[in-house]
Amino acid sequence: QEQLVESGGGSVQTGGSLRLSCAASGYTYRSGCMGWFRQAPGKERELVSSISSDDRPYYADSVKGRFTISRDNAKNTLYLQMNSLKPEDTAMYYCAARSGYCYGGVSLPMSVYNYWGRGTQVTVSS
């Protein structure tokens, strides 16, 4: 009954790149309100990037200029292109989706997202 499935994680060296993918069901994808969160051991889950129903992106200051969120509607897939990776980017990355619509590219709390994937691990070494 998985509705969101992440992939693309792995282990890279500092400065490397990875592209995460999130394959979504039609129901979970329909509003287009989606986001990427990450959580490192001992730390709280944090929003990395999100995209609103009207395709307005949001990026955390820590990843701005390095990460790019996008989607392919034909494939019902959300992406997160991660460049210039740093050790502090090491975390489990989760895809989230909201069944309802959202607008404006604002940072929304985790509670507004109805569906979550199992996560994909990203490890960046020095």
MDAnalysis code that builds the backbone (N, CA, C; Angstrom):
import MDAnalysis as mda
import numpy as np

u = mda.Universe.empty(378, n_residues=126, atom_resindex=np.repeat(np.arange(126), 3), trajectory=True)
u.add_TopologyAttr("name", ["N", "CA", "C"] * 126)
u.add_TopologyAttr("resid", np.arange(1, 127))
u.add_TopologyAttr("resname", ["GLN", "GLU", "GLN", "LEU", "VAL", "GLU", "SER", "GLY", "GLY", "GLY", "SER", "VAL", "GLN", "THR", "GLY", "GLY", "SER", "LEU", "ARG", "LEU", "SER", "CYS", "ALA", "ALA", "SER", "GLY", "TYR", "THR", "TYR", "ARG", "SER", "GLY", "CYS", "MET", "GLY", "TRP", "PHE", "ARG", "GLN", "ALA", "PRO", "GLY", "LYS", "GLU", "ARG", "GLU", "LEU", "VAL", "SER", "SER", "ILE", "SER", "SER", "ASP", "ASP", "ARG", "PRO", "TYR", "TYR", "ALA", "ASP", "SER", "VAL", "LYS", "GLY", "ARG", "PHE", "THR", "ILE", "SER", "ARG", "ASP", "ASN", "ALA", "LYS", "ASN", "THR", "LEU", "TYR", "LEU", "GLN", "MET", "ASN", "SER", "LEU", "LYS", "PRO", "GLU", "ASP", "THR", "ALA", "MET", "TYR", "TYR", "CYS", "ALA", "ALA", "ARG", "SER", "GLY", "TYR", "CYS", "TYR", "GLY", "GLY", "VAL", "SER", "LEU", "PRO", "MET", "SER", "VAL", "TYR", "ASN", "TYR", "TRP", "GLY", "ARG", "GLY", "THR", "GLN", "VAL", "THR", "VAL", "SER", "SER"])
u.atoms.positions = np.array([
    [0.803, -1.221, 0.000],
    [0.000, 0.000, 0.000],
    [0.838, 1.274, 0.000],
    [2.101, 1.151, -0.395],
    [2.953, 2.341, -0.477],
    [2.426, 3.274, -1.553],
    [2.354, 4.551, -1.219],
    [1.863, 5.555, -2.143],
    [2.962, 6.504, -2.600],
    [4.056, 6.550, -1.856],
    [5.223, 7.347, -2.202],
    [6.461, 6.479, -2.029],
    [7.275, 6.400, -3.059],
    [8.480, 5.574, -3.009],
    [9.680, 6.388, -3.457],
    [10.619, 6.604, -2.528],
    [11.828, 7.357, -2.839],
    [12.916, 6.446, -3.378],
    [13.801, 7.023, -4.180],
    [14.955, 6.305, -4.690],
    [16.029, 7.324, -5.065],
    [17.227, 6.840, -5.332],
    [18.305, 7.712, -5.774],
    [19.325, 8.071, -4.721],
    [19.100, 7.651, -3.489],
    [20.064, 7.930, -2.444],
    [21.321, 7.109, -2.630],
    [22.345, 7.456, -1.872],
    [23.599, 6.735, -1.969],
    [24.686, 7.436, -1.197],
    [25.906, 6.988, -1.405],
    [27.073, 7.549, -0.733],
    [27.960, 8.256, -1.750],
    [28.254, 9.520, -1.479],
    [29.101, 10.311, -2.370],
    [30.101, 11.122, -1.554],
    [31.105, 11.632, -2.230],
    [32.086, 12.485, -1.584],
    [31.636, 13.936, -1.639],
    [32.220, 14.745, -0.793],
    [31.924, 16.172, -0.770],
    [32.064, 16.765, -2.166],
    [31.062, 17.534, -2.572],
    [31.079, 18.141, -3.884],
    [30.362, 17.341, -4.946],
    [29.975, 16.135, -4.611],
    [29.287, 15.274, -5.553],
    [27.823, 15.633, -5.712],
    [27.151, 14.885, -6.577],
    [25.742, 15.137, -6.862],
    [24.916, 13.864, -6.803],
    [23.658, 14.026, -6.482],
    [22.695, 12.940, -6.483],
    [21.352, 13.506, -6.915],
    [20.535, 12.679, -7.530],
    [19.177, 13.075, -7.842],
    [18.212, 12.100, -7.201],
    [17.407, 12.601, -6.300],
    [16.413, 11.788, -5.635],
    [15.117, 11.802, -6.432],
    [14.435, 10.677, -6.431],
    [13.154, 10.567, -7.107],
    [12.094, 10.097, -6.131],
    [10.886, 10.533, -6.345],
    [9.754, 10.116, -5.528],
    [8.618, 9.756, -6.465],
    [8.360, 8.472, -6.588],
    [7.267, 8.000, -7.429],
    [5.989, 8.008, -6.608],
    [4.992, 8.720, -7.085],
    [3.750, 8.898, -6.342],
    [2.552, 8.308, -7.070],
    [1.576, 7.888, -6.307],
    [0.327, 7.423, -6.880],
    [-0.440, 8.634, -7.389],
    [-1.384, 8.394, -8.269],
    [-2.170, 9.488, -8.797],
    [-2.898, 10.273, -7.726],
    [-3.380, 9.570, -6.715],
    [-4.122, 10.220, -5.648],
    [-3.238, 11.141, -4.816],
    [-2.065, 10.662, -4.454],
    [-1.170, 11.461, -3.617],
    [-0.501, 12.590, -4.392],
    [-0.450, 12.467, -5.692],
    [0.208, 13.451, -6.541],
    [-0.742, 14.535, -7.037],
    [-2.034, 14.269, -7.007],
    [-3.009, 15.110, -7.708],
    [-2.976, 16.594, -7.382],
    [-2.739, 16.956, -6.142],
    [-2.738, 18.372, -5.782],
    [-1.453, 19.069, -6.187],
    [-0.371, 18.317, -6.312],
    [0.915, 18.890, -6.640],
    [1.626, 19.532, -5.469],
    [1.038, 19.449, -4.301],
    [1.628, 20.019, -3.097],
    [2.531, 18.960, -2.455],
    [3.822, 19.105, -2.646],
    [4.756, 18.081, -2.215],
    [6.034, 18.691, -1.659],
    [6.784, 17.858, -0.941],
    [8.021, 18.357, -0.372],
    [9.020, 17.264, -0.053],
    [10.242, 17.694, 0.168],
    [11.318, 16.812, 0.599],
    [11.762, 17.224, 1.997],
    [11.815, 16.266, 2.887],
    [12.284, 16.481, 4.244],
    [13.495, 15.598, 4.475],
    [14.278, 15.929, 5.485],
    [15.400, 15.074, 5.844],
    [15.547, 15.018, 7.354],
    [16.119, 13.922, 7.813],
    [16.331, 13.744, 9.235],
    [17.629, 12.989, 9.480],
    [18.502, 13.605, 10.231],
    [19.758, 12.989, 10.626],
    [19.584, 12.399, 12.023],
    [20.366, 11.396, 12.387],
    [20.251, 10.797, 13.721],
    [20.382, 11.838, 14.830],
    [19.447, 11.806, 15.767],
    [19.483, 12.733, 16.881],
    [18.974, 14.124, 16.580],
    [18.513, 14.347, 15.370],
    [18.008, 15.659, 14.995],
    [16.548, 15.578, 14.557],
    [15.885, 16.716, 14.581],
    [14.495, 16.780, 14.156],
    [14.401, 16.755, 12.641],
    [13.284, 16.247, 12.156],
    [13.053, 16.252, 10.732],
    [12.858, 17.691, 10.263],
    [13.489, 18.047, 9.159],
    [13.413, 19.402, 8.664],
    [13.041, 19.444, 7.189],
    [12.384, 20.518, 6.815],
    [12.013, 20.722, 5.421],
    [13.241, 21.140, 4.630],
    [13.475, 20.462, 3.532],
    [14.587, 20.777, 2.643],
    [14.094, 21.645, 1.490],
    [13.034, 21.193, 0.852],
    [12.465, 21.899, -0.280],
    [11.032, 21.450, -0.490],
    [10.219, 22.321, -1.042],
    [8.839, 21.973, -1.350],
    [8.398, 22.680, -2.618],
    [7.312, 22.188, -3.165],
    [6.744, 22.802, -4.352],
    [5.234, 22.844, -4.176],
    [4.646, 23.990, -4.472],
    [3.224, 24.174, -4.267],
    [2.413, 23.714, -5.470],
    [1.099, 23.730, -5.317],
    [0.208, 23.311, -6.397],
    [0.368, 24.180, -7.630],
    [0.741, 25.441, -7.415],
    [0.970, 26.355, -8.535],
    [2.455, 26.450, -8.900],
    [3.210, 25.406, -8.566],
    [4.611, 25.247, -8.960],
    [5.564, 26.303, -8.411],
    [5.271, 26.801, -7.247],
    [6.164, 27.744, -6.590],
    [7.081, 26.975, -5.632],
    [8.392, 27.053, -5.821],
    [9.312, 26.299, -4.966],
    [9.715, 27.033, -3.699],
    [10.116, 26.254, -2.737],
    [10.675, 26.784, -1.503],
    [11.936, 25.984, -1.197],
    [12.980, 26.672, -0.728],
    [14.213, 26.006, -0.343],
    [14.678, 26.484, 1.018],
    [15.129, 25.558, 1.808],
    [15.751, 25.929, 3.073],
    [17.035, 26.686, 2.767],
    [17.390, 27.622, 3.625],
    [18.588, 28.422, 3.395],
    [19.842, 27.560, 3.227],
    [19.888, 26.454, 3.930],
    [21.054, 25.591, 3.896],
    [21.292, 24.907, 2.554],
    [20.261, 24.826, 1.718],
    [20.402, 24.143, 0.433],
    [20.169, 25.066, -0.758],
    [19.782, 26.287, -0.500],
    [19.499, 27.239, -1.567],
    [20.720, 27.430, -2.463],
    [20.499, 27.323, -3.764],
    [21.575, 27.460, -4.721],
    [22.268, 26.161, -5.060],
    [22.005, 25.120, -4.276],
    [22.627, 23.819, -4.502],
    [21.617, 22.751, -4.912],
    [20.412, 22.840, -4.374],
    [19.367, 21.856, -4.656],
    [18.299, 22.462, -5.550],
    [17.671, 21.614, -6.355],
    [16.581, 22.048, -7.215],
    [15.452, 21.030, -7.167],
    [14.257, 21.498, -6.860],
    [13.098, 20.619, -6.835],
    [12.348, 20.744, -8.160],
    [11.844, 19.639, -8.662],
    [11.107, 19.642, -9.913],
    [10.186, 18.430, -9.953],
    [9.364, 18.348, -10.967],
    [8.492, 17.193, -11.118],
    [8.199, 16.899, -12.581],
    [7.829, 15.663, -12.837],
    [7.427, 15.213, -14.149],
    [6.005, 14.707, -13.987],
    [5.050, 15.498, -14.416],
    [3.643, 15.143, -14.227],
    [3.233, 13.888, -14.999],
    [3.856, 13.653, -16.144],
    [3.540, 12.471, -16.938],
    [3.924, 11.193, -16.209],
    [4.915, 11.279, -15.343],
    [5.391, 10.121, -14.601],
    [4.956, 10.125, -13.142],
    [4.232, 11.151, -12.744],
    [3.817, 11.301, -11.343],
    [5.026, 11.176, -10.418],
    [6.086, 11.862, -10.777],
    [7.338, 11.746, -10.042],
    [7.887, 13.103, -9.636],
    [8.314, 13.195, -8.394],
    [8.944, 14.388, -7.850],
    [10.445, 14.137, -7.782],
    [11.235, 15.159, -8.056],
    [12.686, 15.028, -8.037],
    [13.337, 16.059, -7.121],
    [14.520, 15.716, -6.666],
    [15.348, 16.668, -5.941],
    [16.772, 16.492, -6.450],
    [17.226, 17.438, -7.252],
    [18.591, 17.422, -7.745],
    [19.475, 18.066, -6.696],
    [20.471, 17.341, -6.230],
    [21.347, 17.821, -5.178],
    [22.772, 17.921, -5.717],
    [23.287, 19.136, -5.768],
    [24.644, 19.390, -6.237],
    [25.491, 19.956, -5.106],
    [26.791, 19.913, -5.298],
    [27.735, 20.457, -4.314],
    [27.432, 19.952, -2.912],
    [27.250, 18.660, -2.806],
    [26.868, 18.064, -1.530],
    [27.941, 18.229, -0.463],
    [27.473, 18.412, 0.757],
    [28.332, 18.604, 1.910],
    [28.045, 17.525, 2.947],
    [29.002, 17.244, 3.830],
    [28.760, 16.241, 4.877],
    [27.506, 16.537, 5.703],
    [27.196, 17.799, 5.915],
    [26.017, 18.152, 6.685],
    [24.703, 17.839, 5.980],
    [24.776, 17.443, 4.717],
    [23.588, 17.010, 3.986],
    [23.254, 15.551, 4.275],
    [24.132, 14.866, 4.962],
    [23.916, 13.459, 5.300],
    [22.664, 13.302, 6.152],
    [21.735, 12.491, 5.672],
    [20.466, 12.287, 6.367],
    [19.615, 11.293, 5.593],
    [18.523, 10.892, 6.214],
    [17.507, 10.132, 5.514],
    [16.572, 11.158, 4.892],
    [16.339, 11.045, 3.615],
    [15.492, 11.986, 2.907],
    [14.126, 11.377, 2.636],
    [13.091, 12.125, 2.983],
    [11.723, 11.657, 2.849],
    [10.922, 12.523, 1.886],
    [10.113, 11.883, 1.098],
    [9.180, 12.557, 0.218],
    [7.835, 12.639, 0.922],
    [7.173, 13.765, 0.803],
    [5.866, 13.949, 1.419],
    [4.902, 14.587, 0.434],
    [3.634, 14.271, 0.582],
    [2.613, 14.829, -0.292],
    [1.357, 15.157, 0.496],
    [0.655, 16.148, 0.024],
    [-0.593, 16.572, 0.640],
    [-1.732, 16.363, -0.357],
    [-2.818, 15.764, 0.090],
    [-3.948, 15.537, -0.798],
    [-4.648, 16.843, -1.159],
    [-4.629, 17.797, -0.245],
    [-5.221, 19.095, -0.499],
    [-4.252, 19.997, -1.242],
    [-4.767, 21.079, -1.774],
    [-3.946, 22.006, -2.534],
    [-3.269, 23.029, -1.625],
    [-2.118, 23.514, -2.080],
    [-1.414, 24.574, -1.381],
    [-0.839, 25.520, -2.422],
    [-0.700, 26.770, -2.037],
    [-0.258, 27.780, -2.986],
    [0.770, 28.716, -2.372],
    [1.546, 29.318, -3.225],
    [2.442, 30.383, -2.802],
    [3.888, 30.036, -2.530],
    [4.239, 28.767, -2.513],
    [5.620, 28.387, -2.268],
    [6.121, 28.695, -0.863],
    [5.226, 28.628, 0.095],
    [5.600, 28.894, 1.485],
    [6.055, 27.619, 2.172],
    [6.754, 27.795, 3.275],
    [7.194, 26.662, 4.075],
    [6.032, 26.191, 4.942],
    [5.533, 25.001, 4.667],
    [4.412, 24.450, 5.415],
    [4.894, 23.463, 6.468],
    [4.184, 23.377, 7.580],
    [4.573, 22.433, 8.630],
    [4.341, 20.991, 8.191],
    [5.037, 20.078, 8.845],
    [4.919, 18.669, 8.496],
    [3.494, 18.146, 8.616],
    [2.726, 18.728, 9.523],
    [1.377, 18.259, 9.789],
    [0.425, 18.403, 8.604],
    [0.750, 19.258, 7.654],
    [-0.148, 19.451, 6.510],
    [0.016, 18.362, 5.456],
    [1.075, 17.595, 5.541],
    [1.320, 16.531, 4.571],
    [0.665, 15.232, 5.026],
    [-0.119, 14.648, 4.149],
    [-0.898, 13.470, 4.479],
    [-0.173, 12.157, 4.223],
    [0.757, 12.168, 3.290],
    [1.430, 10.944, 2.885],
    [2.940, 11.095, 2.923],
    [3.602, 10.012, 3.343],
    [5.053, 9.997, 3.475],
    [5.647, 8.722, 2.910],
    [6.819, 8.846, 2.311],
    [7.534, 7.683, 1.842],
    [8.380, 7.101, 2.953],
    [9.021, 5.977, 2.682],
    [9.860, 5.308, 3.667],
    [11.227, 5.965, 3.828],
    [11.652, 6.724, 2.836],
    [12.919, 7.425, 2.901],
    [14.020, 6.776, 2.091],
    [15.017, 7.576, 1.733],
    [16.202, 7.085, 1.047],
    [17.419, 7.757, 1.681],
    [18.438, 6.973, 1.979],
    [19.596, 7.475, 2.704],
    [20.584, 8.188, 1.788],
    [21.045, 9.344, 2.238],
    [22.079, 10.100, 1.547],
    [23.249, 10.270, 2.515],
    [24.420, 9.834, 2.104],
    [25.609, 9.951, 2.930],
    [26.695, 10.674, 2.151],
    [27.207, 11.748, 2.725],
    [28.249, 12.545, 2.077],
    [29.496, 12.520, 2.956],
    [30.581, 12.024, 2.413],
    [31.829, 11.917, 3.157],
    [32.819, 12.981, 2.716],
    [33.776, 13.263, 3.599],
    [34.814, 14.244, 3.307],
    [35.869, 13.681, 2.375],
])
